[in-house]
Each structure stands twice: as structure tokens, then as C-alpha cells.
């Protein structure tokens, strides 16, 4: 499963999902993008 964590969540939360592919908005350089646009970028 792929997970995208919002930019307002702690980056360390990513470590709690070791068996999944976890990315943060910061990892993807998508800071400041609204939810609808984030959804489109994910696909």
C-alpha cells in the first residue's frame, strides 16, 4: 500500500508504517498544494 502523509504531520510518523511505501508531502516537494490537487498528483 502507498501512503501519502500530509505536510502538517510529523515526519517520524513515516517510520510507523514500515511495511508500506510511505511518502510525505515534503518528500515529494508538494508543500502548499491543496488536497484536491494532491489527489490528482498521486495518480
PyMOL Python script that loads the backbone (N, CA, C, O; Angstrom):
from pymol import cmd

cmd.read_pdbstr("""\
ATOM      1  N   UNK A   1       0.840  -1.158   0.000  1.00  0.00           N
ATOM      2  CA  UNK A   1       0.000   0.000   0.000  1.00  0.00           C
ATOM      3  C   UNK A   1       0.897   1.236   0.000  1.00  0.00           C
ATOM      4  O   UNK A   1       1.921   1.271   0.682  1.00  0.00           O
ATOM      5  N   UNK A   2       0.510   2.232  -0.758  1.00  0.00           N
ATOM      6  CA  UNK A   2       1.224   3.502  -0.766  1.00  0.00           C
ATOM      7  C   UNK A   2       0.451   4.510   0.065  1.00  0.00           C
ATOM      8  O   UNK A   2      -0.770   4.624  -0.044  1.00  0.00           O
ATOM      9  N   UNK A   3       1.179   5.238   0.894  1.00  0.00           N
ATOM     10  CA  UNK A   3       0.577   6.244   1.761  1.00  0.00           C
ATOM     11  C   UNK A   3       1.254   7.583   1.534  1.00  0.00           C
ATOM     12  O   UNK A   3       2.472   7.654   1.368  1.00  0.00           O
ATOM     13  N   UNK A   4       0.463   8.638   1.529  1.00  0.00           N
ATOM     14  CA  UNK A   4       0.992   9.997   1.452  1.00  0.00           C
ATOM     15  C   UNK A   4       0.595  10.714   2.730  1.00  0.00           C
ATOM     16  O   UNK A   4      -0.592  10.877   3.015  1.00  0.00           O
ATOM     17  N   UNK A   5       1.585  11.142   3.498  1.00  0.00           N
ATOM     18  CA  UNK A   5       1.325  11.857   4.745  1.00  0.00           C
ATOM     19  C   UNK A   5       1.303  13.358   4.486  1.00  0.00           C
ATOM     20  O   UNK A   5       2.173  13.893   3.799  1.00  0.00           O
ATOM     21  N   UNK A   6       0.318  14.015   5.031  1.00  0.00           N
ATOM     22  CA  UNK A   6       0.154  15.450   4.860  1.00  0.00           C
ATOM     23  C   UNK A   6       1.338  16.208   5.474  1.00  0.00           C
ATOM     24  O   UNK A   6       2.031  15.692   6.351  1.00  0.00           O
ATOM     25  N   UNK A   7       1.550  17.411   5.010  1.00  0.00           N
ATOM     26  CA  UNK A   7       2.714  18.184   5.451  1.00  0.00           C
ATOM     27  C   UNK A   7       2.642  18.622   6.908  1.00  0.00           C
ATOM     28  O   UNK A   7       3.667  18.985   7.485  1.00  0.00           O
ATOM     29  N   UNK A   8       1.459  18.597   7.519  1.00  0.00           N
ATOM     30  CA  UNK A   8       1.362  19.032   8.910  1.00  0.00           C
ATOM     31  C   UNK A   8       1.568  17.878   9.903  1.00  0.00           C
ATOM     32  O   UNK A   8       1.491  18.089  11.113  1.00  0.00           O
ATOM     33  N   UNK A   9       1.824  16.680   9.412  1.00  0.00           N
ATOM     34  CA  UNK A   9       2.105  15.539  10.279  1.00  0.00           C
ATOM     35  C   UNK A   9       3.608  15.413  10.506  1.00  0.00           C
ATOM     36  O   UNK A   9       4.399  15.787   9.641  1.00  0.00           O
ATOM     37  N   UNK A  10       4.004  14.889  11.660  1.00  0.00           N
ATOM     38  CA  UNK A  10       5.443  14.725  11.916  1.00  0.00           C
ATOM     39  C   UNK A  10       6.074  13.726  10.948  1.00  0.00           C
ATOM     40  O   UNK A  10       5.491  12.683  10.654  1.00  0.00           O
ATOM     41  N   UNK A  11       7.272  14.052  10.456  1.00  0.00           N
ATOM     42  CA  UNK A  11       7.966  13.160   9.526  1.00  0.00           C
ATOM     43  C   UNK A  11       8.257  11.792  10.128  1.00  0.00           C
ATOM     44  O   UNK A  11       8.298  10.792   9.412  1.00  0.00           O
ATOM     45  N   UNK A  12       8.459  11.747  11.438  1.00  0.00           N
ATOM     46  CA  UNK A  12       8.766  10.481  12.108  1.00  0.00           C
ATOM     47  C   UNK A  12       7.602   9.490  12.047  1.00  0.00           C
ATOM     48  O   UNK A  12       7.817   8.290  12.213  1.00  0.00           O
ATOM     49  N   UNK A  13       6.396   9.955  11.815  1.00  0.00           N
ATOM     50  CA  UNK A  13       5.246   9.078  11.695  1.00  0.00           C
ATOM     51  C   UNK A  13       5.449   8.067  10.569  1.00  0.00           C
ATOM     52  O   UNK A  13       4.920   6.956  10.617  1.00  0.00           O
ATOM     53  N   UNK A  14       6.203   8.455   9.575  1.00  0.00           N
ATOM     54  CA  UNK A  14       6.525   7.594   8.438  1.00  0.00           C
ATOM     55  C   UNK A  14       7.135   6.267   8.893  1.00  0.00           C
ATOM     56  O   UNK A  14       6.921   5.238   8.253  1.00  0.00           O
ATOM     57  N   UNK A  15       7.884   6.282   9.983  1.00  0.00           N
ATOM     58  CA  UNK A  15       8.555   5.086  10.491  1.00  0.00           C
ATOM     59  C   UNK A  15       7.585   4.061  11.080  1.00  0.00           C
ATOM     60  O   UNK A  15       7.938   2.892  11.234  1.00  0.00           O
ATOM     61  N   UNK A  16       6.380   4.490  11.405  1.00  0.00           N
ATOM     62  CA  UNK A  16       5.381   3.587  11.978  1.00  0.00           C
ATOM     63  C   UNK A  16       4.706   2.701  10.931  1.00  0.00           C
ATOM     64  O   UNK A  16       3.924   1.815  11.280  1.00  0.00           O
ATOM     65  N   UNK A  17       4.999   2.931   9.667  1.00  0.00           N
ATOM     66  CA  UNK A  17       4.374   2.183   8.578  1.00  0.00           C
ATOM     67  C   UNK A  17       5.433   1.481   7.737  1.00  0.00           C
ATOM     68  O   UNK A  17       5.446   1.618   6.513  1.00  0.00           O
ATOM     69  N   UNK A  18       6.313   0.735   8.381  1.00  0.00           N
ATOM     70  CA  UNK A  18       7.475   0.131   7.723  1.00  0.00           C
ATOM     71  C   UNK A  18       7.134  -0.787   6.554  1.00  0.00           C
ATOM     72  O   UNK A  18       7.887  -0.845   5.582  1.00  0.00           O
ATOM     73  N   UNK A  19       6.024  -1.499   6.629  1.00  0.00           N
ATOM     74  CA  UNK A  19       5.723  -2.465   5.570  1.00  0.00           C
ATOM     75  C   UNK A  19       5.040  -1.827   4.358  1.00  0.00           C
ATOM     76  O   UNK A  19       4.731  -2.516   3.386  1.00  0.00           O
ATOM     77  N   UNK A  20       4.807  -0.526   4.413  1.00  0.00           N
ATOM     78  CA  UNK A  20       4.147   0.185   3.317  1.00  0.00           C
ATOM     79  C   UNK A  20       5.116   1.171   2.666  1.00  0.00           C
ATOM     80  O   UNK A  20       6.130   1.547   3.254  1.00  0.00           O
ATOM     81  N   UNK A  21       4.787   1.577   1.456  1.00  0.00           N
ATOM     82  CA  UNK A  21       5.525   2.647   0.784  1.00  0.00           C
ATOM     83  C   UNK A  21       4.944   3.966   1.278  1.00  0.00           C
ATOM     84  O   UNK A  21       3.823   4.328   0.922  1.00  0.00           O
ATOM     85  N   UNK A  22       5.704   4.680   2.093  1.00  0.00           N
ATOM     86  CA  UNK A  22       5.202   5.911   2.704  1.00  0.00           C
ATOM     87  C   UNK A  22       6.021   7.098   2.206  1.00  0.00           C
ATOM     88  O   UNK A  22       7.251   7.080   2.221  1.00  0.00           O
ATOM     89  N   UNK A  23       5.312   8.116   1.770  1.00  0.00           N
ATOM     90  CA  UNK A  23       5.910   9.353   1.308  1.00  0.00           C
ATOM     91  C   UNK A  23       5.255  10.497   2.056  1.00  0.00           C
ATOM     92  O   UNK A  23       4.098  10.394   2.465  1.00  0.00           O
ATOM     93  N   UNK A  24       5.971  11.564   2.235  1.00  0.00           N
ATOM     94  CA  UNK A  24       5.370  12.758   2.810  1.00  0.00           C
ATOM     95  C   UNK A  24       5.239  13.806   1.710  1.00  0.00           C
ATOM     96  O   UNK A  24       5.903  13.736   0.675  1.00  0.00           O
ATOM     97  N   UNK A  25       4.376  14.763   1.957  1.00  0.00           N
ATOM     98  CA  UNK A  25       4.233  15.870   1.011  1.00  0.00           C
ATOM     99  C   UNK A  25       5.589  16.560   0.838  1.00  0.00           C
ATOM    100  O   UNK A  25       5.934  16.996  -0.260  1.00  0.00           O
ATOM    101  N   UNK A  26       6.352  16.655   1.929  1.00  0.00           N
ATOM    102  CA  UNK A  26       7.688  17.265   1.845  1.00  0.00           C
ATOM    103  C   UNK A  26       8.626  16.441   0.972  1.00  0.00           C
ATOM    104  O   UNK A  26       9.402  17.002   0.198  1.00  0.00           O
ATOM    105  N   UNK A  27       8.563  15.098   1.088  1.00  0.00           N
ATOM    106  CA  UNK A  27       9.404  14.232   0.247  1.00  0.00           C
ATOM    107  C   UNK A  27       9.174  14.506  -1.237  1.00  0.00           C
ATOM    108  O   UNK A  27      10.104  14.484  -2.042  1.00  0.00           O
ATOM    109  N   UNK A  28       7.925  14.760  -1.573  1.00  0.00           N
ATOM    110  CA  UNK A  28       7.546  14.943  -2.969  1.00  0.00           C
ATOM    111  C   UNK A  28       7.652  16.403  -3.425  1.00  0.00           C
ATOM    112  O   UNK A  28       7.379  16.708  -4.586  1.00  0.00           O
ATOM    113  N   UNK A  29       8.044  17.295  -2.529  1.00  0.00           N
ATOM    114  CA  UNK A  29       8.098  18.742  -2.824  1.00  0.00           C
ATOM    115  C   UNK A  29       6.740  19.289  -3.248  1.00  0.00           C
ATOM    116  O   UNK A  29       6.644  20.093  -4.175  1.00  0.00           O
ATOM    117  N   UNK A  30       5.695  18.844  -2.559  1.00  0.00           N
ATOM    118  CA  UNK A  30       4.334  19.268  -2.855  1.00  0.00           C
ATOM    119  C   UNK A  30       3.766  20.152  -1.753  1.00  0.00           C
ATOM    120  O   UNK A  30       2.547  20.202  -1.587  1.00  0.00           O
ATOM    121  N   UNK A  31       4.600  20.845  -1.000  1.00  0.00           N
ATOM    122  CA  UNK A  31       4.129  21.707   0.074  1.00  0.00           C
ATOM    123  C   UNK A  31       3.210  22.791  -0.475  1.00  0.00           C
ATOM    124  O   UNK A  31       3.455  23.354  -1.542  1.00  0.00           O
ATOM    125  N   UNK A  32       2.152  23.072   0.273  1.00  0.00           N
ATOM    126  CA  UNK A  32       1.247  24.156  -0.096  1.00  0.00           C
ATOM    127  C   UNK A  32       0.200  23.785  -1.121  1.00  0.00           C
ATOM    128  O   UNK A  32      -0.644  24.617  -1.457  1.00  0.00           O
ATOM    129  N   UNK A  33       0.223  22.565  -1.630  1.00  0.00           N
ATOM    130  CA  UNK A  33      -0.772  22.148  -2.622  1.00  0.00           C
ATOM    131  C   UNK A  33      -2.020  21.663  -1.885  1.00  0.00           C
ATOM    132  O   UNK A  33      -1.921  20.915  -0.912  1.00  0.00           O
ATOM    133  N   UNK A  34      -3.169  22.084  -2.345  1.00  0.00           N
ATOM    134  CA  UNK A  34      -4.448  21.732  -1.700  1.00  0.00           C
ATOM    135  C   UNK A  34      -4.796  20.261  -1.937  1.00  0.00           C
ATOM    136  O   UNK A  34      -4.287  19.637  -2.869  1.00  0.00           O
ATOM    137  N   UNK A  35      -5.663  19.720  -1.089  1.00  0.00           N
ATOM    138  CA  UNK A  35      -5.993  18.295  -1.102  1.00  0.00           C
ATOM    139  C   UNK A  35      -6.459  17.771  -2.459  1.00  0.00           C
ATOM    140  O   UNK A  35      -6.017  16.707  -2.893  1.00  0.00           O
ATOM    141  N   UNK A  36      -7.339  18.497  -3.127  1.00  0.00           N
ATOM    142  CA  UNK A  36      -7.830  18.043  -4.436  1.00  0.00           C
ATOM    143  C   UNK A  36      -6.703  17.895  -5.439  1.00  0.00           C
ATOM    144  O   UNK A  36      -6.657  16.922  -6.191  1.00  0.00           O
ATOM    145  N   UNK A  37      -5.800  18.853  -5.450  1.00  0.00           N
ATOM    146  CA  UNK A  37      -4.657  18.792  -6.364  1.00  0.00           C
ATOM    147  C   UNK A  37      -3.688  17.682  -5.956  1.00  0.00           C
ATOM    148  O   UNK A  37      -3.119  17.012  -6.818  1.00  0.00           O
ATOM    149  N   UNK A  38      -3.494  17.481  -4.642  1.00  0.00           N
ATOM    150  CA  UNK A  38      -2.635  16.393  -4.165  1.00  0.00           C
ATOM    151  C   UNK A  38      -3.169  15.047  -4.653  1.00  0.00           C
ATOM    152  O   UNK A  38      -2.410  14.184  -5.093  1.00  0.00           O
ATOM    153  N   UNK A  39      -4.468  14.890  -4.569  1.00  0.00           N
ATOM    154  CA  UNK A  39      -5.092  13.653  -5.029  1.00  0.00           C
ATOM    155  C   UNK A  39      -4.784  13.394  -6.493  1.00  0.00           C
ATOM    156  O   UNK A  39      -4.473  12.264  -6.870  1.00  0.00           O
ATOM    157  N   UNK A  40      -4.865  14.414  -7.311  1.00  0.00           N
ATOM    158  CA  UNK A  40      -4.570  14.277  -8.751  1.00  0.00           C
ATOM    159  C   UNK A  40      -3.100  13.924  -8.974  1.00  0.00           C
ATOM    160  O   UNK A  40      -2.788  13.110  -9.844  1.00  0.00           O
ATOM    161  N   UNK A  41      -2.206  14.517  -8.210  1.00  0.00           N
ATOM    162  CA  UNK A  41      -0.784  14.259  -8.353  1.00  0.00           C
ATOM    163  C   UNK A  41      -0.406  12.821  -7.979  1.00  0.00           C
ATOM    164  O   UNK A  41       0.569  12.271  -8.491  1.00  0.00           O
ATOM    165  N   UNK A  42      -1.180  12.232  -7.094  1.00  0.00           N
ATOM    166  CA  UNK A  42      -0.887  10.869  -6.635  1.00  0.00           C
ATOM    167  C   UNK A  42      -1.108   9.832  -7.728  1.00  0.00           C
ATOM    168  O   UNK A  42      -0.533   8.745  -7.674  1.00  0.00           O
ATOM    169  N   UNK A  43      -1.926  10.150  -8.708  1.00  0.00           N
ATOM    170  CA  UNK A  43      -2.259   9.168  -9.752  1.00  0.00           C
ATOM    171  C   UNK A  43      -1.651   9.545 -11.038  1.00  0.00           C
ATOM    172  O   UNK A  43      -1.821   8.839 -12.032  1.00  0.00           O
TER     173      UNK A  43
END
""", "prot")
cmd.dss("prot")
cmd.show_as("cartoon", "prot")
cmd.util.cbc("prot")
cmd.orient("prot")
